[in-house]
Structure formats: C-alpha cells, structure tokens
Amino acid sequence: MSWIVQHLLRNRLHIKATADIDSDEFNNLLLVEKKISELYDKGLLSDRDIEVLDSATDGKSLKRMGGDLKSSRITVSRSLIEICDRVSYFLGGYFTDDGFIDQMAYYYKLSPTEVEKLRQHITGKFKHKLMKRSRNQ
C-alpha cells in the first residue's frame, strides 16, 4: 500500500488551496498528479480508475463515493488502494511505504521502536488519522 500517495490525493483540495510552492506536500502532489496523467496516457489507468481518484480527491466519504460510482464502499476502497499502489510503484522511492518510512527515519532520526510505530500506523485501521505523541515521549 502507498500511504503517502493516498494521503496526498485525499487532501488534494486542502493542499491546493494553500498553494504553497515551497511546501513538500504541494510539490509531491504535483508529482503524483503528473504520474497519474502519464499512466492514463499510456493506458495503465482506466477511465474508471480516474473516476475513483476524482471522487476520492473531492473530499467525499467512501460511502458517498460508492453511491456516486454505483459501487459498494468496500469496492471503491479496494480500488483506491490498488490505484494508489500502482501509482506509487511507478513513482518509487519516497512514494512507497518503505521509502517513506526510511526517509522519515533518517530525517527525524527515529529509533527502531518509533519506526515500528510508524509502520503500524500507516498500515493500521486509523491510517488517515494524525498520530499523537504519547505523554511519556
């Protein structure tokens, strides 16, 4: 799974509204959007994939997205995960989960336990909620 690609796409409206060209988030979003366009042009993303991505980036809930796309919430969720995985595969490096975790570990000098917490968070049930620091850190 690609947590960072999903995060960027789900928060697209907010990131674009700030339009901070010095922001890593903004620049990474532009890279993801460019790669999506390239993959679509090469036939590696279908019209349906683009519909799922457009629905996800409009800030809609998965339930509402499913209704708009005439699919169940679970089908849309799985499609979104699969599409984001495909995009991250072609982008590589930082845009994959392992690349993201490696960069965060290096940049923030995370301990092995903190790296494991991060890995659990981005693969867990509440992966789109912000992590909170515990009181004893």
Buried (B, 14 or more C-beta within 10 A) or exposed (E): BBBBBBBBBBBBEEBBEEEEEEEEBBEBBBBBBEBBEEBBEEEEBEEEBBBBBBBBBEEBEBEBBBBBBEBEBEBBBEBBBEBBBBBBEEBEEBBBBEBBBBEBBEEEEBEEEBBEBBBEBBEEEEBEEEEEEEEEE
